[in-house]
Amino acid sequence: MKVLNLQCRHGHGFEGWFSSEDDYRSQHARGLVECPLCADTEVSKLPSAPRLNLSGAKDAPAEAKPVAAGSSGSMQALWLQALRHVIENTEDVGERFVEEARRMHYGESDARNIRGQATREETEALQEEGIEVMPLPLLPALKEPVQ
């Protein structure tokens, strides 16, 4: 198993696991390797140090170094954490979002946290009616369980 440090052209860093270097090259050439944050397929490998398994050698556990506030890694982690919270605490009503938001606003159905799809025009119309909505673009990978 080969674990590679990868980065998209927008600077999002992530790991990719491949059975071999040839497997990575093949998937990359076919556009199958994409950034989990922005779905960009223009991905490059970053240099990484090899991991050596020395039989019987044990190092003292290294202390975890905190990620500096404001760094790209911590911002990505906070953004993903917020998205996961929204996904876990809302009901996905899909294409019925606009209709359901109006029904809740006008008391025709019980108020609850929902998410779904709406066009920019539909979102603006809801906001003009005084219905609080917040556009939140979700990547397809984030709509499914994250491991």
Secondary structure, DSSP 8 states (H G I E B T S, - for coil): -EEEEEEETT--EEEEEESSHHHHHHHHHTT----TTT----EEE---------TT------------TTSHHHHHHHHHHHHHHHHHTSEEEETTHHHHHHHHHTTSS----EEE---HHHHHHHHHTT---------GGGGS---
